[in-house]
């Protein structure tokens, strides 16, 4: 693709090469739009971004770890594009004062910039019947926080927390919407985009089950696939024929009308819906899915709902491989800055994994390989395709040192 050099050695460390995947004009545009460098002279936005990415990829748990890691020697500091290594207090002030909006904006601009490159290789588990459709998967994950330290993140009486509301684009294989709120905010209210262009498929869990929202989407010709709540009132209009020789996991396929009072008040009682019951063999349970599409096969409806697992895997990957559970500051701005830099790292790592690796690697294994080589002066192509391939031996005429050639007296 032309992004990466195909040689072993490089005059920049691996982490600098990853940071340089962020085009300087895009970063500067975000800085100008948010005025994030206004009033600062030493610890600028670029410096903070380098420190935070270093902390994310190295899984640093404290500001002291980041400061010590970057200050390992002057050559490394210079090769990171810094004039000096950041002090703990300087980083703390920057995390508290510099608005997280610059990193939020940067993520979405990077997504737009690299969208075509990522899209070309990012789609997996394509459902043939809807392969050319726009599919959005909506969900949220909750991060628990100590209310005594994070007093702004109110959740329950004695517990703090925040929610990361996320929209996953199936074609990109990346989130195209991230919104952070207090954990007490309901999923529906925390997701800012509700209505989509005509023909868009939205996949959600029961947390987004809302009659008014369903009605608005029916009017906008959006197709939704969601899980029905157990207490939903409905009447069956028609039982659709089930496949006889395949798709044995489909237990029921019905056309229904919602009959509850809230459905009637919202206008959803005027629309017919489709209820599909699916047997989940992995967990030995039955899942009942609701959709407003009558053209797809029941197996496609079930497969679409199963795609929710993609966003669950994303949350799991973020929590296991990047830093979105242990925070380097307690202010709201510091926490949100750290969280928005995490998907920036995820995007850059996926860009490498999808376009540089010749073999398939699990994301966690790939991140570990990058983490080991961050301070090495190797090309990204070499790290992605040659590091970790079996044991390495060196040829030398000198015999190995005899560690036990001298007697050691313990007394």
C-alpha positions as CSV (number, residue, x, y, z in Angstrom):
1,X,0.0,0.0,0.0
2,X,3.0,2.3,0.1
3,X,2.7,3.3,3.8
4,X,5.4,1.2,5.2
5,X,9.0,0.6,4.2
6,X,10.1,-3.1,3.7
7,X,13.4,-3.1,5.4
8,X,14.6,-4.3,8.8
9,X,16.3,-1.3,10.4
10,X,14.9,2.2,10.8
11,X,16.2,5.5,12.2
12,X,13.1,6.0,14.3
13,X,11.8,3.8,17.1
14,X,8.7,1.7,16.4
15,X,6.5,4.0,18.6
16,X,7.5,7.1,16.6
17,X,6.7,5.3,13.4
18,X,3.2,4.5,14.8
19,X,2.7,8.2,15.9
20,X,3.8,9.4,12.4
21,X,0.8,7.5,10.9
22,X,-1.1,10.6,12.2
23,X,-0.8,13.1,9.4
24,X,0.7,16.3,10.8
25,X,-1.9,18.5,8.9
26,X,-4.8,16.6,10.5
27,X,-3.3,16.9,13.9
28,X,-2.6,20.6,13.4
29,X,-6.1,21.2,12.1
30,X,-7.6,19.7,15.3
31,X,-5.3,21.8,17.4
32,X,-6.3,25.0,15.5
33,X,-10.1,24.2,15.7
34,X,-10.0,23.5,19.5
35,X,-7.3,26.0,20.4
36,X,-5.7,23.3,22.4
37,X,-2.2,24.9,22.3
38,X,-3.4,28.3,23.3
39,X,-1.4,29.6,26.3
40,X,1.0,26.7,26.4
41,X,4.7,26.9,25.6
42,X,6.4,23.6,26.6
43,X,3.8,20.8,27.0
44,X,1.9,21.2,23.7
45,X,-0.8,18.9,22.3
46,X,1.8,16.8,20.4
47,X,3.8,16.3,23.5
48,X,0.7,15.1,25.4
49,X,-0.4,12.9,22.6
50,X,3.1,11.2,22.5
51,X,3.0,10.7,26.3
52,X,-0.5,9.3,26.2
53,X,0.2,6.9,23.3
54,X,3.4,5.8,25.0
55,X,1.3,5.1,28.2
56,X,-1.4,3.3,26.2
57,X,0.9,1.0,24.2
58,X,3.2,0.4,27.2
59,X,0.3,-0.1,29.6
60,X,1.7,2.4,32.0
61,X,-0.3,2.7,35.2
62,X,1.2,6.0,36.5
63,X,2.5,9.2,35.2
64,X,5.8,8.4,36.8
65,X,6.0,5.3,34.5
66,X,5.5,7.4,31.4
67,X,8.0,10.0,32.5
68,X,10.7,7.5,33.3
69,X,10.1,5.5,30.1
70,X,10.4,8.5,27.8
71,X,13.4,9.9,29.7
72,X,15.5,6.7,29.2
73,X,18.0,8.7,27.2
74,X,18.3,11.9,25.2
75,X,18.4,10.2,21.8
76,X,15.1,8.5,22.4
77,X,13.5,11.8,23.5
78,X,14.7,13.5,20.3
79,X,13.6,10.6,18.1
80,X,10.1,10.9,19.6
81,X,10.0,14.5,18.3
82,X,10.2,16.0,21.8
83,X,12.5,18.7,23.1
84,X,12.4,17.3,26.6
85,X,10.8,14.4,28.5
86,X,7.6,15.4,30.3
87,X,7.6,15.6,34.1
88,X,4.9,14.0,36.1
89,X,3.5,17.4,37.3
90,X,3.5,18.8,33.8
91,X,1.6,15.8,32.4
92,X,-0.9,16.0,35.3
93,X,-1.6,19.7,34.5
94,X,-2.0,19.0,30.8
95,X,-4.4,16.1,31.4
96,X,-6.5,18.3,33.7
97,X,-6.5,21.5,31.6
98,X,-6.3,20.6,27.9
99,X,-9.7,19.8,26.5
100,X,-10.4,16.2,25.5
101,X,-12.2,17.6,22.5
102,X,-9.0,17.8,20.5
103,X,-8.5,14.0,20.7
104,X,-12.2,13.3,20.1
105,X,-12.0,15.3,16.9
106,X,-8.7,13.7,16.0
107,X,-10.1,10.2,16.1
108,X,-13.0,10.9,13.8
109,X,-10.7,12.8,11.3
110,X,-8.3,9.8,11.3
111,X,-11.2,7.5,10.7
112,X,-12.3,9.6,7.7
113,X,-8.7,9.8,6.4
114,X,-8.0,6.1,6.6
115,X,-11.6,4.9,6.0
116,X,-11.1,3.5,2.5
117,X,-7.8,1.7,3.4
118,X,-9.3,0.1,6.5
119,X,-12.7,-0.7,4.8
120,X,-10.9,-2.7,2.0
121,X,-9.8,-5.3,4.5
122,X,-11.8,-4.7,7.6
123,X,-15.1,-6.6,7.0
124,X,-15.4,-10.1,8.2
125,X,-18.3,-12.6,8.6
126,X,-20.3,-11.1,5.8
127,X,-24.0,-12.0,5.7
128,X,-24.7,-12.6,2.0
129,X,-28.3,-11.3,2.0
130,X,-27.2,-7.9,3.4
131,X,-23.6,-7.7,2.2
132,X,-24.0,-4.3,0.5
133,X,-26.0,-2.7,3.3
134,X,-24.8,-0.2,5.9
135,X,-24.9,-1.9,9.3
136,X,-24.5,-0.1,12.6
137,X,-24.1,-1.9,15.9
138,X,-25.0,0.1,19.0
139,X,-24.0,-0.7,22.6
140,X,-22.3,0.8,25.6
141,X,-19.8,-0.4,28.3
142,X,-19.6,0.7,31.9
143,X,-16.3,1.6,33.6
144,X,-16.5,1.5,37.4
145,X,-14.8,4.3,39.3
146,X,-14.2,5.2,42.9
147,X,-16.7,7.9,43.8
148,X,-14.3,9.3,46.4
149,X,-11.7,10.1,43.7
150,X,-14.0,10.7,40.7
151,X,-16.8,12.6,42.4
152,X,-18.1,14.0,39.1
153,X,-18.9,10.4,37.8
154,X,-22.0,9.8,39.8
155,X,-23.7,6.4,39.4
156,X,-25.2,5.0,42.6
157,X,-25.2,6.2,46.2
158,X,-21.8,4.8,47.0
159,X,-20.4,4.0,43.5
160,X,-19.1,6.0,40.6
161,X,-18.8,5.1,37.0
162,X,-19.0,6.2,33.4
163,X,-20.4,4.8,30.2
164,X,-18.8,4.7,26.8
165,X,-21.6,4.7,24.3
166,X,-20.3,3.3,21.0
167,X,-21.6,2.8,17.5
168,X,-19.7,0.1,15.5
169,X,-19.6,0.3,11.7
170,X,-19.7,-3.2,10.4
171,X,-18.0,-2.3,7.1
172,X,-15.1,-0.4,8.7
173,X,-14.8,-2.8,11.6
174,X,-14.2,0.2,13.8
175,X,-16.4,2.5,16.0
176,X,-17.6,5.6,14.1
177,X,-19.3,7.1,17.2
178,X,-18.0,7.3,20.7
179,X,-19.7,9.3,23.5
180,X,-18.8,9.3,27.2
181,X,-21.3,10.1,29.9
182,X,-21.9,9.4,33.6
183,X,-22.9,5.7,34.1
184,X,-26.4,6.7,35.4
185,X,-27.3,8.0,31.9
186,X,-29.7,5.6,30.1
187,X,-28.3,3.9,27.0
188,X,-30.9,5.6,24.7
189,X,-30.2,9.1,26.0
190,X,-26.4,8.5,25.9
191,X,-26.4,7.7,22.2
192,X,-26.6,10.9,20.2
193,X,-27.5,9.4,16.8
194,X,-30.9,7.9,16.6
195,X,-32.2,8.2,13.0
196,X,-30.1,7.1,10.0
197,X,-30.1,7.4,6.2
198,X,-32.7,5.3,4.4
199,X,-31.9,1.5,4.3
200,X,-29.5,1.5,7.3
201,X,-29.6,-1.5,9.5
202,X,-29.3,-0.9,13.3
203,X,-28.5,-3.7,15.6
204,X,-29.1,-3.1,19.4
205,X,-29.7,-4.9,22.6
206,X,-32.7,-4.5,25.0
207,X,-31.1,-1.4,26.6
208,X,-32.3,0.6,23.5
209,X,-35.8,-0.9,23.4
210,X,-37.9,2.2,23.0
211,X,-41.2,2.5,21.2
212,X,-40.9,6.1,20.1
213,X,-37.4,5.4,18.7
214,X,-38.8,2.4,16.8
215,X,-41.6,4.4,15.3
216,X,-39.2,7.2,14.2
217,X,-37.0,4.6,12.5
218,X,-39.9,3.0,10.7
219,X,-40.9,6.3,9.3
220,X,-37.2,7.0,8.2
221,X,-37.1,3.5,6.5
222,X,-34.4,2.3,8.9
223,X,-34.2,-1.4,9.6
224,X,-33.7,-2.4,13.2
225,X,-32.8,-5.7,14.8
226,X,-33.2,-5.8,18.6
227,X,-34.1,-8.1,21.4
228,X,-37.6,-7.9,22.6
229,X,-38.4,-7.3,26.3
230,X,-40.1,-10.1,28.1
231,X,-43.1,-8.0,29.2
232,X,-43.9,-6.6,25.8
233,X,-47.5,-7.1,24.9
234,X,-48.4,-8.2,21.3
235,X,-50.8,-10.2,19.2
236,X,-49.8,-12.6,16.5
237,X,-51.0,-11.7,13.0
238,X,-49.4,-14.5,11.0
239,X,-47.0,-17.4,11.6
240,X,-44.5,-17.6,8.8
241,X,-43.3,-21.0,7.5
242,X,-40.0,-22.2,8.9
243,X,-37.2,-23.8,6.8
244,X,-37.7,-27.6,6.7
245,X,-34.2,-28.9,6.0
246,X,-31.9,-26.2,7.3
247,X,-31.7,-23.5,10.0
248,X,-32.9,-25.7,12.7
249,X,-32.0,-23.1,15.3
250,X,-35.0,-21.0,14.2
251,X,-37.9,-21.9,16.5
252,X,-40.5,-19.3,15.5
253,X,-41.1,-16.7,12.8
254,X,-44.2,-14.5,13.3
255,X,-45.7,-11.3,12.2
256,X,-47.0,-9.3,15.2
257,X,-48.7,-6.1,16.3
258,X,-47.7,-4.4,19.6
259,X,-50.8,-4.0,21.8
260,X,-49.4,-2.3,24.9
261,X,-50.5,1.2,26.0
262,X,-47.1,2.8,25.5
263,X,-46.7,1.3,22.0
264,X,-50.1,2.7,21.1
265,X,-49.3,6.2,22.5
266,X,-46.0,6.3,20.6
267,X,-47.5,5.3,17.3
268,X,-45.7,2.0,17.1
269,X,-49.0,0.2,17.5
270,X,-49.7,1.1,13.8
271,X,-46.7,-0.8,12.4
272,X,-46.5,-4.6,12.0
273,X,-43.3,-6.2,13.3
274,X,-41.6,-9.5,12.9
275,X,-40.7,-11.7,15.9
276,X,-38.1,-14.4,15.4
277,X,-37.2,-16.9,18.2
278,X,-33.7,-18.4,17.9
279,X,-32.1,-21.2,19.9
280,X,-28.6,-20.3,21.2
281,X,-26.9,-23.7,21.5
282,X,-23.7,-22.2,23.0
283,X,-25.6,-21.0,26.1
284,X,-28.6,-23.3,25.9
285,X,-31.2,-20.6,25.8
286,X,-33.8,-19.0,23.5
287,X,-33.4,-15.5,22.2
288,X,-36.3,-13.6,20.8
289,X,-35.4,-10.9,18.2
290,X,-37.7,-8.2,16.9
291,X,-37.3,-6.5,13.5
292,X,-39.3,-4.3,11.1
293,X,-37.9,-6.1,8.0
294,X,-40.1,-8.8,6.4
295,X,-37.9,-9.6,3.4
296,X,-34.9,-11.2,5.0
297,X,-34.8,-14.9,5.8
298,X,-35.2,-15.8,9.5
299,X,-31.6,-17.0,9.5
300,X,-30.4,-13.6,8.3
301,X,-32.3,-11.9,11.2
302,X,-30.6,-14.3,13.6
303,X,-27.2,-13.7,12.1
304,X,-27.6,-10.0,12.2
305,X,-28.3,-10.0,15.9
306,X,-25.4,-12.3,16.5
307,X,-23.2,-9.6,15.0
308,X,-23.6,-7.8,18.3
309,X,-20.7,-9.9,19.4
310,X,-18.4,-7.8,17.2
311,X,-18.8,-4.7,19.5
312,X,-18.5,-6.9,22.6
313,X,-15.1,-8.1,21.3
314,X,-14.1,-4.5,20.7
315,X,-14.9,-3.5,24.3
316,X,-13.0,-6.6,25.5
317,X,-10.0,-5.8,23.3
318,X,-9.8,-2.2,24.5
319,X,-10.0,-3.2,28.2
320,X,-7.4,-6.0,27.9
321,X,-4.9,-4.3,25.6
322,X,-5.2,-0.6,26.2
323,X,-5.7,1.7,29.2
324,X,-9.4,2.5,29.8
325,X,-9.8,1.1,33.3
326,X,-6.9,2.5,35.2
327,X,-6.6,6.3,34.8
328,X,-3.7,8.7,35.1
329,X,-5.8,11.6,36.5
330,X,-9.0,12.0,38.4
331,X,-10.6,15.0,36.7
332,X,-13.3,14.5,34.1
333,X,-11.2,16.0,31.4
334,X,-8.2,13.7,32.2
335,X,-10.3,10.6,32.1
336,X,-12.1,11.5,28.8
337,X,-8.8,12.5,27.2
338,X,-7.3,9.1,28.1
339,X,-10.4,7.3,26.8
340,X,-10.5,9.1,23.5
341,X,-6.8,8.5,22.9
342,X,-7.4,4.7,23.4
343,X,-9.5,4.4,20.2
344,X,-6.9,6.5,18.3
345,X,-4.3,3.8,19.3
346,X,-6.8,1.1,18.4
347,X,-7.3,2.6,14.9
348,X,-3.5,2.9,14.3
349,X,-2.9,-0.6,15.4
350,X,-5.7,-2.0,13.2
351,X,-4.3,0.0,10.3
352,X,-1.0,-1.8,10.7
353,X,-2.5,-5.2,11.4
354,X,-4.8,-5.2,8.4
355,X,-2.4,-3.7,5.9
356,X,1.1,-4.8,6.9
357,X,0.7,-8.3,8.5
358,X,1.0,-11.0,5.9
359,X,-0.5,-13.6,8.2
360,X,-3.6,-13.3,10.4
361,X,-2.9,-12.3,14.0
362,X,-5.3,-12.0,16.9
363,X,-5.5,-8.4,18.0
364,X,-4.1,-9.1,21.5
365,X,-1.2,-11.1,20.1
366,X,-0.4,-8.3,17.6
367,X,-0.5,-5.6,20.3
368,X,1.9,-7.6,22.5
369,X,4.3,-7.9,19.6
370,X,4.2,-4.1,19.1
371,X,4.5,-3.5,22.8
372,X,7.7,-5.6,23.0
373,X,9.3,-3.7,20.1
374,X,8.2,-0.1,20.9
375,X,11.7,1.2,21.7
376,X,13.5,-0.8,19.0
377,X,14.7,0.9,15.8
378,X,13.0,-1.6,13.4
379,X,10.7,-1.1,10.5
380,X,7.0,-1.7,11.1
381,X,7.0,-4.3,8.3
382,X,9.7,-6.2,10.0
383,X,8.0,-6.1,13.4
384,X,4.7,-7.2,11.9
385,X,6.0,-10.1,9.9
386,X,9.3,-11.3,11.3
387,X,9.4,-10.7,15.0
388,X,8.3,-13.7,17.0
389,X,8.7,-16.3,14.3
390,X,10.4,-19.1,16.2
391,X,13.8,-19.2,18.1
392,X,16.7,-17.1,16.7
393,X,20.3,-18.3,16.8
394,X,23.5,-16.3,16.3
395,X,26.7,-17.6,14.7
396,X,29.9,-17.0,16.7
397,X,33.3,-18.5,17.0
398,X,33.5,-17.7,20.7
399,X,32.2,-20.3,23.1
400,X,29.4,-19.3,25.5
401,X,30.6,-18.0,28.8
402,X,30.9,-20.6,31.6
403,X,28.9,-19.1,34.4
404,X,30.2,-21.7,36.9
405,X,33.9,-21.5,36.1
406,X,34.8,-20.0,39.5
407,X,34.1,-21.5,42.8
408,X,32.0,-19.3,45.0
409,X,32.4,-19.5,48.8
410,X,29.3,-18.9,50.9
411,X,31.3,-18.5,54.1
